[in-house]
Amino acid sequence: MRRVVLLALLALALPLTAYANTGNLVFTNSGGFVKLKNNNTLSGSSTLTSFTGLNGVPISGNLGTVSYSTGALLSGNVGSSATFGAGGFFKIVGNGTNGIPAGVLFTGTFTSNVNWVGTFNPAGNNGKGNWTYTLTGVVTGVLSNGTKVSGGTIQFTFDVPGSKPFSKIVRINHGVTTVTVPEPGTLGLLGTGLIGIAGLIRRRFAA
């Protein structure tokens, strides 16, 4: 009887290791706008359209929102290329669709300077030229379960209307945010416990 109980304990403990994984969580967004606010910070709002978890299986649809705000403008010109300070916020919220939980999925801040880089295509807009922009930054924060994570985001814009450089607002084409889930500190304790249970079972079998 004891042998059966010990085997059952081991069988129950092993599946827990499946959750003690490192890996990346990938959030994809599209649509919305990036705006230059009066306090010289960039603010973005977009639709969360895809999520890929540690199992590598993507979930797609209208899943929620991605919103962010940078620190203040440090240098450069927003019409070409500029650098914004760290700080602000970065938030991903689920709406409960397709198995995505409703509520805040990730909340954090930009932990280093945010780059805003413009690209001019002289052949765009029927030869009149057009501007597109890319925002990149490092983000650090917590998931909904309290796990501390860090990663980065990159956001791509559409052409600014009328062949003009960016000044106040531009539409977001798409963006990708990736955060890395660290190995839980309990993994070592879990492994020690499993070794102990296995040793105990071996002694029981030998008896």
Sequence and secondary structure as in RCSB ss.txt:
>XXXX:A:sequence
MRRVVLLALLALALPLTAYANTGNLVFTNSGGFVKLKNNNTLSGSSTLTSFTGLNGVPISGNLGTVSYSTGALLS
GNVGSSATFGAGGFFKIVGNGTNGIPAGVLFTGTFTSNVNWVGTFNPAGNNGKGNWTYTLTGVVTGVLSNGTKVS
GGTIQFTFDVPGSKPFSKIVRINHGVTTVTVPEPGTLGLLGTGLIGIAGLIRRRFAA
>XXXX:A:secstr
 HHHHHHHHHHHHGGGGGGS  EEEEEEEEEEEEEE TTS EEEEEEEEEEE TT  EEEEEEEEEEEE   EEE
E TTSEEEE SEEEEEEEEES TT  EEEEEEEEE S EEEEEEEETTHHHHT EEEEEEEEEEEEEETTS EEE
EEEEEEE   GGG   SSEEEEEEEEEEEEE   THHHHHHHHHHHHHHHHHHHHH 
